[in-house]
Amino acid sequence: MCGIGYREFVAVARGDRSENDARRLMERATLQYVRRQWTWFAREPDVRWIDAGAGTPERVAGMIEAMAKEEGMVA
């Protein structure tokens, strides 16, 4: 298996690593993953960002629907 935290969890379960060390390593791995994702999205020319905090879930859904209609993705 792979994924953020899996290796560290197994090391703790086996007694090879302390919980604090595992948590620190998982936090670092998560931040590295986030940076890679931001870099990838920043290079994608067709990505359209939505401010999910711009209102209620219904309002955000409406924004997504409007974008999809603009792009001809939905009728």
C-alpha positions, 0 to 999 in steps of 0.5 A, a space after each residue: 500500500 502507499 499513501 501519506 502516513 501509511 509507512 509511518 503508521 506501520 512503523 509506529 505499529 511495529 514499535 520502530 518509530 514514536 508517534 510524535 516522530 511519525 506525526 512530524 513525518 506525516 505533516 512534512 509529507 503532506 506539505 510536500 504533496 500539497 506543494 506538488 499539487 499546487 505546482 501541477 494545478 498552476 501549470 494547467 491552463 484550463 483550471 478555474 478556481 472557485 472560492 468555496 468560502 464565497 457563500 453557502 454550499 448552494 451558492 457555490 454549486 450554482 457557481 459551478 453550474 454556471 461555469 459548466 454552462 458557459 463551457 457547454 458542459 451542461 445544458 
